[in-house]
Amino acid sequence: MPDASTDKIDRLLVVLVAAGAVALAGVMFAGYWTHADLLWRGYYHDRNGHYSYALDLALDVRTLNPLLFFADLFKAMVWPPLHGLVLAAVLVIAGPDYRLGVVPTLGAWAATVVFAWLIARRMFTARDQGLFAAAVAVVLTAASPAFRLIATDVMLEVLGAGLSAL
């Protein structure tokens, strides 16, 4: 049975992992921001549809047009609307800037890193084994080149990974 000090240390470690994940996501965002136009060169890519869908929803909210918002919301036939709604919320608050399209995926990437820690930590009853497994899980999740690449794109997969880990 863990004591109060062990629980505090575990909570502190989760906060540190979350802070590290958010900091890494910030670095990734800064790297993307400097060359954001390179991402948007290919016309026939899913990211264009994802961003366009979210932009339509955001503009409907910004122009106070609820009928058009719901009409656009129900256009989600191929992909589920959650990613579009999250990105639309970002665009409603910050404005319709294509460079902000990766904000939801970077947030989901950081959340996935934290959830990887929590999942691996809970797999072991022995604290030292759980902490080692959690550290390995975080390193592998955060360092995955493919996962980092898709986290700086306007795609659904990272949000799906985060929700799956949750």
Sequence and secondary structure as in RCSB ss.txt:
>XXXX:A:sequence
MPDASTDKIDRLLVVLVAAGAVALAGVMFAGYWTHADLLWRGYYHDRNGHYSYALDLALDVRTLNPLLFFADLFK
AMVWPPLHGLVLAAVLVIAGPDYRLGVVPTLGAWAATVVFAWLIARRMFTARDQGLFAAAVAVVLTAASPAFRLI
ATDVMLEVLGAGLSAL
>XXXX:A:secstr
   HHHHHHHHHHHHHHHHHHHHHHHHHHHHHHHTHHHHT  SSSHHHHHHHHHHHHHHHHHTT HHHHHHHHTT
 SSS SHHHHHHHHHHHHH S GGGGGHHHHHHHHHHHHHHHHHHHHT SSHHHHHHHHHHHHHHHHH HHHHHH
HTSS SHHHHHHHHH 
